[in-house]
């Protein structure tokens, strides 16, 4: 009987995995790092998170009107294409969605408040919370045209990352999106998330199949990412017209070499 050969790709993956592990058990098998002092982390809370250009606060029905107006600045409904919800036929339908989202514990939605106007201009959420393993996902990111491509669109993401890693002590922060959602994939890469792969036919939404791209940041990567974000968000990184002097990717590269 002929012996089965292990596919070359499987052999390579095994070799890579063994090299990645510096820990061996009593049988000389490579295993993950021992973490005897690990304990479950707190769940994210409904609280304000302060920043320089914006702040986050737990989504509330009172934000509905401001958000509806902010999203209405868009010329069409393309921003909703890759969202599970929306677009909404009218303000009443949108308010019904906000009321439901505001009452949710997981996802836990936050409104992004522009410090200059004092108004809500976007939302994002912490979801699929796994406090026992220190894992959480950021999702339901819906930024209006008043927020996109501004310093505080980046700061809003930074504030939530900082809360998860520095205050709650989580180990893993996830980002998932439709594999066709190029703006979302580019944003994840810009912020420092590592692409992990594509889950094929992962879900159905809006009557269509979705392949999902997975990204993550883990706690060992966070200090370098935090440093780059802090330097990018510094007022000294912007000229008198508000144009960045150095890109976030450029600021992060030295720390990843």
Secondary structure as UniProt FT lines:
FT   HELIX           8..20
FT   STRAND          23..24
FT   TURN            26..27
FT   STRAND          30..31
FT   TURN            36..37
FT   STRAND          49..50
FT   STRAND          54..58
FT   HELIX           61..63
FT   HELIX           64..71
FT   TURN            72..73
FT   HELIX           78..80
FT   TURN            81..82
FT   HELIX           91..103
FT   STRAND          108..114
FT   TURN            115..117
FT   STRAND          120..130
FT   TURN            131..134
FT   STRAND          135..143
FT   TURN            145..149
FT   HELIX           151..162
FT   HELIX           163..167
FT   STRAND          172..178
FT   TURN            179..180
FT   HELIX           182..191
FT   STRAND          194..205
FT   TURN            206..207
FT   STRAND          208..218
FT   HELIX           219..233
FT   HELIX           235..237
FT   TURN            240..241
FT   HELIX           248..256
//
